[in-house]
Amino acid sequence: MSSQGETIVAIATAVVPQQGSVGIVRLSGETALKIAQDLFHTPGKQEWLTHRILYGYIRHPQTKQVVDEALLLLMLQPRSFTREDVVEFHCHGGIIAVQEVLQLCVAQGARLAQPGEFTLRAFLNGRIDLTQAESVAELVSAQSKAASQVALAGLQGKLGSPIRELRTTCLDILAEVEARIDFADDLPPLDEVQIQQQLKNVLTQVQNILATAEQGELLRSGLKVAIVGCPNVGKSSLLNAWSKSDRAIVTDLPGTTRDTIESTLVVGGIPVKVLDTAGIRDTIDTVEKIGVERSRNAAAAADLVLLTIDAALGWTKADREIYERVKNRLLILVINKTDLASPQTIDYPQEIKQVVSTSAANHRGIDDLETAILALVNQGAISAQNSEVAVNQRQASALTKARVALEQVHSTIANQLPLDFWTIDLRGAIQALGEITGEEVTESVLDRIFSRFCIGK
């Protein structure tokens, strides 16, 4: 857990040798401004005011040796991300300058920040709620525009605000119920019909938000797609054509691919992790055997299997054997090498509903393949919702607890149990909703969340 009395420091930009024009060293805490004043020399008459950029030189406080020519950005409390004094040294990029500045800040009394500690302080100081804090990390790690838009919506409070409103409604209901318990003789009877309607509305909204969990998982983790098939049907050519690269080695020799090769693409705003697998066949080659086994494991773990066959060979016995292994998976049949033969004459099993024809060597049919994948997504075969927000696994777990508690309140009312029983599950729903925004959260949960952040964020 962050100790807010200390001043923390971290490099807030990627450090890459011989690359990057700017490197930022960020400070936050009580002594951030003093450390900046000790290290930064500003020529001329520049005023040290909040939200100003100063020009000058970073110098060693004892030797006065110039370390770097830089800009200094001041953001004094409470108008800063952490609601503490925040100072940023904008140095020259690379390794040497930023590392020297970092060490000078540590020598002046700052300590190295823990992962996510700047964002943690923003949360602890009331600058953002927990959903916004998690959205910061999701925005940084977003693999697609759609994922970044969902993260940005969360950062703008579009998830936290409705959750807080639902929690407030539950708190109001709890107050009404407890008032009747404590002052039954002084208050009019409880309007049970109105209470039930309010709870029903809360439950409906909880279920609607919870329904975005699968979309969130899809946007954050991406869709896992495995290209499987017999050797030499063009799986590697398909991957290369799709990814517009030469990730996989392509030859006329069957069995060239011995291991799974991975490429990450974005299809319709969804990250797609494509695995090109070794051709599945019986073999005495030890290395190829391992590759075939990995192919089978990849198909079993994938969200979608692209069963690829050779149009020139048609539907073979070997294709049938592979199909029997994967037919219970979500599957698209890819008829490749259509530049050599027509796919119309191929007698594949009619229960296969999704079929795409491609000529990977000529880069044809890739758009049709992406359209077929997106059609499965839009039909709900691969879960996705067209929602502005999408909850993560932690938030979904808390929402599930809230839903169960609210359903139990409905059951308690229906069974005409005493008001004391109502309060038990109402408090459970309130606590679960509070876990999402951070109003009810333990130190261990915060440590787990912020440990996943990068240092400097």
Summary of the structure (lengths in Angstrom):
residues: 457
radius of gyration: 29.3
end to end distance: 15.2
largest distance: 89.4
contacts: 1514
relative contact order: 0.12
helix: 45%
strand: 17%
